[in-house]
Amino acid sequence: MTLASSAASKVLIVGAGLSGAVIGRHLAQSGYEVKIVDSRDHIGGNCHTERDAETDVMVHIYGPHIFHTDDEEVWNYVNEFETFMPYKNRVKTTSKGQVFSLPVNLHTINQFFGKTMRPDEAHKFITEEQADTSISDPQTFEEQAMRFVGKDLYEAFFKGYTMKQWGCHPSELPASILKRLPVRFNYDDNYFFHKFQGMPENGYTVMIERMLDCPGITVELNTTFTADMAEGYDHVFYAGPLDGYFDFKLGRLGYRTLDFERFNYQGDYQGCAVMNYGEVDVPYTRITEHKHFAPWESHEGSVCYREFSREAEPADIPYYPIRQVKEKALLNEYVDLANATDGVTFVGRLGTYRYLDMDVTIREALDTARGFVAAREQGDKVPAFFVAPV
């Protein structure tokens, strides 16, 4: 264990989510005195979980979070604080009066086209008869989907959902949003492909409580960060919105937010954890049934969320950074401001204005904490970003 010098041992962390908890624990174990503040009345950020009083179902308060990673160190790290139970995310979707499996796989293809193709037959059918091979260099989400799966599957499973999720036509979105080939030529309906997949047995909040249960860490909730709070601290790690740190003086970065229509149900509402609704005339993007995220438990009652996506207003919780041309230009200006600011490092999804899965958030937090300790030991300047947001 490396101990910080007594003259430079106090650190303030803004945000009690994954980034703050991981950084805080590592620094506390390295001898730093760590204070974590959060404006909400709970820890855990958007992966906060709690038991529903009526049904005893473990509810993902800000929408479902499923842990999946190929990073063995990160997997071992989270399992130090909570037992992760096996969980495979098997998503269903409605389209044209039927229910299909996602991601698009061999069963989806055969069901949709009324065929009984083998993998090689389906591959030939999609690549030679469905895919728009005239698109050689896809630039938009729509072109990317059309290039790989063709018009029929694109319109059934991608177009309407994407329009609702992002509030614009897929032709206005970059191809990078649809990163991977959105089709499988086998019957694998596991939504993710990572080596390690699971759910914390007692929820994410319990896991983060254990991370924070460490000598040298104090936590203050219901506390909104202001610049004067940094006085007396050697360094600040800021996991809040990057533009918010600078009081939005250059303008606001764009986000999509989510509204949840929560309802309880006696019995099994939909028979799966996630049901997407691809048609644009259905106002919500999906319904999540939370007891199915813990299949090792048994509950008579159920808690469900209908999810509605819209543009975030100033008072809303920011979920998905938009990162289109206008936002990227503004982001560059804020990055320049941040790099010119001493004593603060911006971390996490909001601090770097990037959508991050939980495993990536933890990896970057670990690397940031280690990098900070190393920089302090060597007398180097601590950067505003250990991971460049642009």
Backbone hydrogen bonds in HBPLUS format (Angstrom, degrees):
<---DONOR---> <-ACCEPTOR-->    atom                        ^
c    i                          cat <-CA-CA->   ^        H-A-AA   ^      H-
h    n   atom  resd res      DA  || num        DHA   H-A  angle D-A-AA Bond
n    s   type  num  typ     dist DA aas  dist angle  dist       angle   num
A0004-ALA N   A0030-SER O   3.07 MM  26  6.51 119.3  2.45 136.0 152.3     1
A0008-ALA N   A0005-SER O   3.07 MM   3  5.56 162.6  2.10 115.6 121.1     2
A0033-GLU N   A0009-SER O   2.61 MM  24  5.73 163.1  1.64 156.2 162.6     3
A0234-ASP N   A0010-LYS O   2.70 MM 224  5.40 147.8  1.80 143.0 153.0     4
A0011-VAL N   A0033-GLU O   2.84 MM  22  6.15 164.3  1.87 168.1 169.9     5
A0035-LYS N   A0011-VAL O   3.00 MM  24  6.41 159.9  2.04 162.2 168.8     6
A0012-LEU N   A0235-HIS O   3.00 MM 223  6.39 166.1  2.02 161.9 165.5     7
A0237-PHE N   A0012-LEU O   2.87 MM 225  6.36 155.9  1.93 155.9 164.0     8
A0013-ILE N   A0035-LYS O   2.79 MM  22  6.12 162.1  1.82 163.2 167.1     9
A0037-VAL N   A0013-ILE O   2.95 MM  24  6.41 157.5  2.00 165.7 173.1    10
A0014-VAL N   A0237-PHE O   2.79 MM 223  6.17 167.7  1.81 170.0 173.9    11
A0239-ALA N   A0014-VAL O   2.91 MM 225  5.67 155.7  1.96 149.0 157.1    12
A0015-GLY N   A0037-VAL O   2.74 MM  22  5.83 159.7  1.78 169.9 175.7    13
A0044-GLY N   A0016-ALA O   2.85 MM  28  5.85 166.1  1.87 141.4 137.5    14
A0021-ALA N   A0017-GLY O   2.95 MM   4  6.03 162.4  1.98 155.2 160.8    15
A0022-VAL N   A0018-LEU O   2.96 MM   4  6.01 170.0  1.97 156.2 158.8    16
A0023-ILE N   A0019-SER O   3.01 MM   4  6.08 171.4  2.02 156.1 158.8    17
A0024-GLY N   A0020-GLY O   2.81 MM   4  5.69 156.4  1.87 140.3 148.5    18
A0025-ARG N   A0021-ALA O   2.96 MM   4  6.03 160.6  2.00 144.4 149.1    19
A0026-HIS N   A0022-VAL O   3.15 MM   4  6.32 170.4  2.16 150.0 152.8    20
A0027-LEU N   A0023-ILE O   2.97 MM   4  6.15 165.3  1.99 156.7 160.8    21
A0028-ALA N   A0024-GLY O   2.90 MM   4  6.00 157.8  1.95 148.0 154.7    22
A0029-GLN N   A0025-ARG O   2.93 MM   4  6.11 159.0  1.97 151.7 157.1    23
A0030-SER N   A0026-HIS O   3.03 MM   4  6.20 118.6  2.42 130.9 146.8    24
A0030-SER N   A0027-LEU O   3.00 MM   3  4.81 136.4  2.20  91.3 104.5    25
A0032-TYR N   A0027-LEU O   2.93 MM   5  5.38 161.2  1.96 152.2 146.0    26
A0031-GLY N   A0028-ALA O   3.10 MM   3  5.22 161.3  2.14 107.3 110.0    27
A0034-VAL N   A0216-GLY O   2.77 MM 182  5.84 164.5  1.80 165.0 170.1    28
A0218-THR N   A0034-VAL O   2.97 MM 184  6.43 148.5  2.07 151.3 161.3    29
A0036-ILE N   A0218-THR O   2.81 MM 182  6.19 160.8  1.85 157.9 164.6    30
A0220-GLU N   A0036-ILE O   2.81 MM 184  6.26 156.8  1.86 160.6 168.0    31
A0038-ASP N   A0220-GLU O   2.98 MM 182  6.46 144.5  2.11 159.8 163.6    32
A0223-THR N   A0038-ASP O   2.87 MM 185  5.42 175.8  1.88 132.4 131.5    33
A0222-ASN N   A0040-ARG O   2.80 MM 182  5.03 167.5  1.82 139.6 138.0    34
A0047-CYS N   A0044-GLY O   3.10 MM   3  5.56 145.5  2.22 144.4 140.6    35
A0048-HIS N   A0045-GLY O   3.34 MM   3  5.71 150.0  2.43 115.7 115.6    36
A0061-ILE N   A0048-HIS O   3.16 MM  13  6.06 135.8  2.37 147.7 160.3    37
A0050-GLU N   A0059-VAL O   3.09 MM   9  5.46 151.9  2.18 144.1 152.5    38
A0059-VAL N   A0050-GLU O   2.86 MM   9  5.46 171.3  1.87 144.9 146.5    39
A0052-ASP N   A0057-VAL O   2.83 MM   5  5.34 157.7  1.88 147.3 154.4    40
A0056-ASP N   A0052-ASP O   2.78 MM   4  4.87 146.0  1.89 142.0 149.4    41
A0063-GLY N   A0060-HIS O   3.00 MM   3  5.25 151.4  2.09 127.1 123.2    42
A0198-GLY N   A0067-PHE O   2.99 MM 131  5.49 158.1  2.04 151.8 154.7    43
A0069-THR N   A0196-PHE O   2.85 MM 127  5.30 155.3  1.91 151.6 158.4    44
A0196-PHE N   A0069-THR O   2.93 MM 127  5.30 163.3  1.96 167.8 170.4    45
A0075-TRP N   A0071-ASP O   3.00 MM   4  6.29 159.4  2.04 152.9 159.4    46
A0076-ASN N   A0072-GLU O   2.89 MM   4  6.08 163.3  1.91 151.4 155.3    47
A0077-TYR N   A0073-GLU O   2.86 MM   4  6.00 145.1  1.98 140.5 151.3    48
A0078-VAL N   A0074-VAL O   3.02 MM   4  6.34 165.6  2.04 159.4 158.7    49
A0079-ASN N   A0075-TRP O   3.22 MM   4  6.34 152.9  2.29 142.7 150.5    50
A0080-GLU N   A0077-TYR O   3.04 MM   3  5.34 153.9  2.11 106.1 114.4    51
A0081-PHE N   A0078-VAL O   3.12 MM   3  5.60 148.4  2.22 109.2 117.2    52
A0082-GLU N   A0078-VAL O   3.18 MM   4  6.42 135.0  2.39 144.2 157.0    53
A0201-GLU N   A0083-THR O   2.79 MM 118  5.68 167.9  1.80 173.8 174.8    54
A0085-MET N   A0199-MET O   2.71 MM 114  5.28 154.8  1.77 161.7 152.6    55
A0199-MET N   A0085-MET O   2.96 MM 114  5.28 149.8  2.05 142.3 151.9    56
A0191-TYR N   A0089-ASN O   2.73 MM 102  5.43 167.6  1.75 166.3 169.7    57
A0102-LEU N   A0091-VAL O   2.90 MM  11  5.31 162.4  1.93 152.6 148.0    58
A0092-LYS N   A0274-VAL O   3.10 MM 182  6.30 170.8  2.11 153.5 156.5    59
A0276-ASN N   A0092-LYS O   2.73 MM 184  6.11 169.5  1.74 148.0 147.4    60
A0093-THR N   A0100-PHE O   2.84 MM   7  5.29 147.9  1.94 147.6 153.2    61
A0100-PHE N   A0093-THR O   2.78 MM   7  5.29 164.5  1.80 157.7 162.4    62
A0094-THR N   A0276-ASN O   3.01 MM 182  6.31 154.6  2.08 143.1 147.0    63
A0095-SER N   A0098-GLN O   2.92 MM   3  5.44 151.2  2.00 147.1 154.2    64
A0098-GLN N   A0095-SER O   3.07 MM   3  5.44 153.2  2.14 112.4 120.4    65
A0184-ARG N   A0104-VAL O   2.69 MM  80  6.15 141.6  1.84 141.0 154.3    66
A0109-ILE N   A0105-ASN O   2.90 MM   4  6.19 163.3  1.93 162.3 167.0    67
A0106-LEU N   A0186-ASN O   2.82 MM  80  4.89 159.7  1.86 144.9 142.1    68
A0110-ASN N   A0106-LEU O   2.96 MM   4  6.10 171.6  1.97 150.7 153.2    69
A0111-GLN N   A0107-HIS O   2.90 MM   4  5.94 163.0  1.93 149.4 154.8    70
A0112-PHE N   A0108-THR O   2.84 MM   4  5.87 163.0  1.86 148.8 154.3    71
A0113-PHE N   A0109-ILE O   2.99 MM   4  6.06 166.2  2.01 153.4 156.8    72
A0114-GLY N   A0110-ASN O   2.83 MM   4  5.48 112.2  2.30 133.7 147.7    73
A0115-LYS N   A0110-ASN O   2.85 MM   5  4.60 150.8  1.94 131.5 138.9    74
A0122-ALA N   A0118-ARG O   2.81 MM   4  6.02 162.3  1.84 163.9 169.5    75
A0123-HIS N   A0119-PRO O   2.90 MM   4  6.08 158.4  1.95 150.6 156.7    76
A0124-LYS N   A0120-ASP O   3.09 MM   4  6.22 160.7  2.12 141.4 146.1    77
A0125-PHE N   A0121-GLU O   2.88 MM   4  6.06 157.2  1.93 146.9 153.9    78
A0126-ILE N   A0122-ALA O   2.89 MM   4  6.08 165.6  1.91 155.1 157.5    79
A0127-THR N   A0123-HIS O   2.94 MM   4  5.99 170.3  1.94 152.6 155.5    80
A0128-GLU N   A0124-LYS O   2.85 MM   4  5.57 150.5  1.94 141.5 149.2    81
A0129-GLU N   A0125-PHE O   2.90 MM   4  5.20 145.7  2.02 127.2 137.4    82
A0130-GLN N   A0126-ILE O   3.19 MM   4  4.69 138.5  2.37 109.5 120.2    83
A0131-ALA N   A0126-ILE O   2.68 MM   5  5.79 164.9  1.70 177.6 173.9    84
A0132-ASP N   A0146-MET O   2.94 MM  14  5.65 173.9  1.94 142.4 143.6    85
A0135-ILE N   A0132-ASP O   3.23 MM   3  6.06 169.6  2.24 119.7 122.9    86
A0175-ALA N   A0139-GLN O   3.15 MM  36  5.23 142.9  2.30 116.4 111.8    87
A0144-GLN N   A0140-THR O   2.89 MM   4  6.13 157.1  1.94 152.1 159.0    88
A0141-PHE N   A0173-LEU O   2.79 MM  32  5.38 147.8  1.89 133.2 137.0    89
A0145-ALA N   A0141-PHE O   2.99 MM   4  6.25 162.2  2.02 155.1 158.7    90
A0142-GLU N   A0170-PRO O   3.33 MM  28  5.07 149.3  2.43 111.6 109.7    91
A0146-MET N   A0142-GLU O   2.89 MM   4  6.05 166.6  1.90 153.6 158.0    92
A0147-ARG N   A0143-GLU O   2.84 MM   4  5.85 151.2  1.92 143.4 151.3    93
A0148-PHE N   A0144-GLN O   3.23 MM   4  6.42 146.3  2.35 140.6 148.0    94
A0149-VAL N   A0145-ALA O   2.84 MM   4  5.81 168.4  1.85 161.1 164.3    95
A0150-GLY N   A0146-MET O   3.17 MM   4  4.26 133.0  2.40 101.9 113.1    96
A0154-TYR N   A0150-GLY O   3.11 MM   4  6.07 154.8  2.18 148.9 156.6    97
A0155-GLU N   A0151-LYS O   2.89 MM   4  5.98 168.0  1.90 155.4 157.8    98
A0156-ALA N   A0152-ASP O   3.08 MM   4  6.20 147.4  2.19 141.9 151.2    99
A0157-PHE N   A0153-LEU O   2.94 MM   4  5.89 163.3  1.97 152.5 155.4   100
A0158-PHE N   A0154-TYR O   2.91 MM   4  5.03 151.0  1.99 135.9 142.6   101
A0159-LYS N   A0154-TYR O   2.91 MM   5  5.97 159.6  1.95 156.8 157.6   102
A0162-THR N   A0158-PHE O   3.00 MM   4  5.88 158.9  2.05 147.9 154.4   103
A0163-MET N   A0159-LYS O   3.00 MM   4  6.22 156.6  2.05 152.3 159.0   104
A0164-LYS N   A0160-GLY O   3.11 MM   4  6.35 155.7  2.17 149.1 154.8   105
A0165-GLN N   A0161-TYR O   2.88 MM   4  6.07 159.9  1.92 150.5 156.9   106
A0166-TRP N   A0162-THR O   2.92 MM   4  5.91 165.6  1.94 152.8 155.6   107
A0167-GLY N   A0163-MET O   2.82 MM   4  5.22 128.4  2.09 128.9 139.5   108
A0172-GLU N   A0169-HIS O   2.81 MM   3  5.58 167.3  1.83 128.2 132.6   109
A0173-LEU N   A0170-PRO O   3.23 MM   3  5.22 161.4  2.27 102.0 107.7   110
A0177-ILE N   A0174-PRO O   3.30 MM   3  6.09 166.2  2.32 119.9 122.6   111
A0178-LEU N   A0175-ALA O   3.04 MM   3  5.74 142.4  2.19 119.7 127.6   112
A0203-GLY N   A0200-PRO O   3.15 MM   3  5.01 169.4  2.16 106.3 109.3   113
A0208-ILE N   A0204-TYR O   2.93 MM   4  6.24 159.3  1.97 155.3 160.1   114
A0209-GLU N   A0205-THR O   2.83 MM   4  6.04 151.9  1.91 147.8 156.3   115
A0210-ARG N   A0206-VAL O   3.11 MM   4  6.36 153.8  2.18 147.5 152.9   116
A0211-MET N   A0207-MET O   3.11 MM   4  6.49 145.0  2.24 140.2 150.2   117
A0212-LEU N   A0208-ILE O   2.99 MM   4  6.23 154.0  2.06 149.4 155.6   118
A0213-ASP N   A0209-GLU O   2.97 MM   4  6.12 118.0  2.37 135.9 152.1   119
A0214-CYS N   A0212-LEU O   2.85 MM   2  5.48 127.6  2.13 109.9  93.8   120
A0217-ILE N   A0214-CYS O   3.15 MM   3  5.91 149.4  2.24 150.3 149.7   121
A0229-MET N   A0226-THR O   2.92 MM   3  5.66 157.5  1.97 123.8 130.6   122
A0230-ALA N   A0227-ALA O   3.15 MM   3  5.86 160.3  2.19 118.4 123.4   123
A0231-GLU N   A0228-ASP O   3.23 MM   3  5.73 162.4  2.27 111.7 116.8   124
A0233-TYR N   A0230-ALA O   3.08 MM   3  5.60 156.3  2.14 138.1 137.7   125
A0236-VAL N   A0343-GLY O   2.91 MM 107  6.14 147.1  2.02 141.3 152.0   126
A0345-THR N   A0236-VAL O   2.84 MM 109  6.31 150.6  1.92 156.2 166.1   127
A0238-TYR N   A0345-THR O   2.81 MM 107  6.09 163.7  1.83 156.8 162.6   128
A0347-VAL N   A0238-TYR O   2.99 MM 109  5.98 165.7  2.01 140.7 143.1   129
A0244-GLY N   A0241-PRO O   2.99 MM   3  5.02 120.5  2.35  96.7 112.7   130
A0245-TYR N   A0241-PRO O   3.17 MM   4  6.58 140.6  2.34 152.4 162.1   131
A0242-LEU N   A0350-LEU O   3.18 MM 108  6.22 146.4  2.30 135.8 126.9   132
A0246-PHE N   A0243-ASP O   3.20 MM   3  5.46 132.6  2.44 100.9 112.3   133
A0248-PHE N   A0243-ASP O   2.84 MM   5  4.94 160.5  1.87 152.6 147.4   134
A0247-ASP N   A0244-GLY O   2.98 MM   3  4.79 156.5  2.03 110.2 109.2   135
A0249-LYS N   A0246-PHE O   3.21 MM   3  6.14 159.8  2.25 125.0 128.4   136
A0251-GLY N   A0248-PHE O   2.95 MM   3  5.03 153.3  2.02 107.0 115.8   137
A0322-ILE N   A0254-GLY O   3.13 MM  68  5.65 171.8  2.14 139.2 137.9   138
A0312-ALA N   A0255-TYR O   2.95 MM  57  5.41 173.7  1.95 142.7 140.7   139
A0256-ARG N   A0320-TYR O   2.86 MM  64  5.03 151.2  1.94 137.4 146.9   140
A0319-TYR N   A0256-ARG O   3.01 MM  63  5.82 153.2  2.09 150.6 158.1   141
A0320-TYR N   A0256-ARG O   3.07 MM  64  5.03 161.3  2.10 137.7 143.4   142
A0257-THR N   A0310-ARG O   2.76 MM  53  5.58 169.5  1.77 169.7 173.4   143
A0310-ARG N   A0257-THR O   3.10 MM  53  5.58 159.1  2.14 148.6 151.9   144
A0259-ASP N   A0308-PHE O   2.78 MM  49  5.04 159.1  1.82 149.4 156.6   145
A0308-PHE N   A0259-ASP O   2.90 MM  49  5.04 156.5  1.96 153.2 158.3   146
A0261-GLU N   A0306-ARG O   2.88 MM  45  4.94 161.9  1.91 143.8 149.9   147
A0306-ARG N   A0261-GLU O   2.97 MM  45  4.94 157.5  2.02 127.2 134.4   148
A0263-PHE N   A0304-CYS O   2.94 MM  41  5.40 159.6  1.98 148.2 152.6   149
A0304-CYS N   A0263-PHE O   2.84 MM  41  5.40 169.7  1.85 163.5 167.1   150
A0265-TYR N   A0302-SER O   2.84 MM  37  4.97 150.4  1.93 136.9 141.2   151
A0302-SER N   A0265-TYR O   2.68 MM  37  4.97 128.5  1.94 149.7 163.3   152
A0267-GLY N   A0300-GLU O   2.82 MM  33  5.35 131.3  2.06 141.3 151.9   153
A0289-GLU N   A0273-ALA O   2.82 MM  16  4.82 154.0  1.89 131.2 139.9   154
A0275-MET N   A0287-ILE O   2.98 MM  12  5.34 159.4  2.02 154.0 160.5   155
A0287-ILE N   A0275-MET O   2.91 MM  12  5.34 152.1  1.98 144.7 153.1   156
A0277-TYR N   A0285-THR O   2.85 MM   8  5.39 152.6  1.93 150.1 143.7   157
A0282-VAL N   A0279-GLU O   3.27 MM   3  5.74 165.0  2.29 111.2 115.8   158
A0285-THR N   A0307-GLU O   2.87 MM  22  5.80 147.4  1.97 155.9 165.6   159
A0307-GLU N   A0286-ARG O   3.00 MM  21  5.63 164.3  2.03 168.4 168.8   160
A0288-THR N   A0305-TYR O   2.93 MM  17  5.23 152.9  2.00 144.8 152.3   161
A0305-TYR N   A0288-THR O   2.88 MM  17  5.23 149.3  1.97 146.3 156.0   162
A0292-HIS N   A0289-GLU O   3.25 MM   3  6.08 150.2  2.34 119.5 126.4   163
A0290-HIS N   A0303-VAL O   2.95 MM  13  5.78 152.4  2.03 172.9 177.7   164
A0293-PHE N   A0290-HIS O   3.06 MM   3  5.39 160.3  2.10 109.1 115.4   165
A0294-ALA N   A0291-LYS O   3.18 MM   3  5.57 161.7  2.21 108.5 113.8   166
A0297-GLU N   A0294-ALA O   2.94 MM   3  5.75 168.6  1.96 128.5 131.9   167
A0316-ASP N   A0313-GLU O   2.94 MM   3  5.33 161.0  1.98 120.4 126.8   168
A0328-LYS N   A0324-GLN O   2.83 MM   4  5.97 160.4  1.87 165.7 172.5   169
A0329-ALA N   A0325-VAL O   3.12 MM   4  6.32 152.8  2.20 147.5 153.8   170
A0330-LEU N   A0326-LYS O   3.19 MM   4  6.50 160.1  2.23 147.8 152.8   171
A0331-LEU N   A0327-GLU O   2.76 MM   4  5.94 153.2  1.83 148.2 157.0   172
A0332-ASN N   A0328-LYS O   3.01 MM   4  6.20 155.1  2.07 144.0 148.9   173
A0333-GLU N   A0329-ALA O   3.38 MM   4  6.74 147.6  2.49 138.8 146.4   174
A0333-GLU N   A0330-LEU O   3.09 MM   3  5.18 120.8  2.46  96.6 111.1   175
A0334-TYR N   A0330-LEU O   3.07 MM   4  6.47 155.4  2.14 150.9 157.5   176
A0335-VAL N   A0331-LEU O   2.83 MM   4  6.08 153.6  1.90 155.4 163.6   177
A0336-ASP N   A0332-ASN O   3.05 MM   4  6.28 153.3  2.13 142.2 148.5   178
A0337-LEU N   A0333-GLU O   3.10 MM   4  6.42 152.5  2.18 142.0 149.4   179
A0338-ALA N   A0334-TYR O   2.84 MM   4  6.10 160.1  1.87 150.4 155.8   180
A0339-ASN N   A0335-VAL O   2.87 MM   4  6.07 161.9  1.91 152.3 156.7   181
A0340-ALA N   A0336-ASP O   3.18 MM   4  6.33 130.3  2.44 135.3 147.2   182
A0340-ALA N   A0337-LEU O   3.11 MM   3  5.20 135.4  2.32  96.5 109.1   183
A0341-THR N   A0338-ALA O   2.97 MM   3  5.10 162.5  2.00 110.4 114.7   184
A0346-PHE N   A0384-ALA O   2.73 MM  38  5.90 161.4  1.77 165.8 162.2   185
A0352-THR N   A0348-GLY O   3.05 MM   4  5.96 140.4  2.21 142.6 149.9   186
A0354-ARG N   A0349-ARG O   3.10 MM   5  5.14 150.8  2.18 138.3 146.9   187
A0361-THR N   A0357-ASP O   2.98 MM   4  6.25 157.4  2.03 153.9 161.1   188
A0362-ILE N   A0358-MET O   2.98 MM   4  6.24 159.0  2.02 152.1 156.4   189
A0363-ARG N   A0359-ASP O   2.92 MM   4  6.12 162.1  1.96 145.3 150.8   190
A0364-GLU N   A0360-VAL O   2.87 MM   4  6.03 170.0  1.88 153.9 156.3   191
A0365-ALA N   A0361-THR O   2.94 MM   4  6.09 149.1  2.04 140.8 150.0   192
A0366-LEU N   A0362-ILE O   2.87 MM   4  6.09 163.4  1.90 156.3 159.8   193
A0367-ASP N   A0363-ARG O   2.96 MM   4  6.19 167.8  1.98 153.2 156.8   194
A0368-THR N   A0364-GLU O   2.82 MM   4  5.90 151.0  1.90 141.8 150.4   195
A0369-ALA N   A0365-ALA O   2.92 MM   4  6.10 166.6  1.94 151.5 154.6   196
A0370-ARG N   A0366-LEU O   2.98 MM   4  6.19 166.0  2.00 153.2 157.2   197
A0371-GLY N   A0367-ASP O   2.82 MM   4  5.90 153.2  1.89 141.1 149.7   198
A0372-PHE N   A0368-THR O   2.82 MM   4  6.01 151.0  1.91 149.5 157.1   199
A0373-VAL N   A0369-ALA O   3.07 MM   4  6.32 167.8  2.08 150.9 153.2   200
A0374-ALA N   A0370-ARG O   2.99 MM   4  6.19 162.3  2.03 148.5 153.6   201
A0375-ALA N   A0371-GLY O   2.89 MM   4  6.03 157.3  1.94 144.7 151.3   202
A0376-ARG N   A0372-PHE O   2.92 MM   4  6.18 161.0  1.96 155.6 160.2   203
A0377-GLU N   A0373-VAL O   3.00 MM   4  6.21 156.6  2.06 147.1 153.6   204
A0378-GLN N   A0374-ALA O   3.00 MM   4  6.19 150.3  2.09 146.9 154.7   205
A0379-GLY N   A0375-ALA O   2.91 MM   4  5.90 112.4  2.38 137.8 154.0   206
A0380-ASP N   A0375-ALA O   2.84 MM   5  4.81 144.9  1.96 147.3 148.1   207
A0379-GLY N   A0376-ARG O   3.29 MM   3  5.05 150.2  2.39  93.1 101.8   208
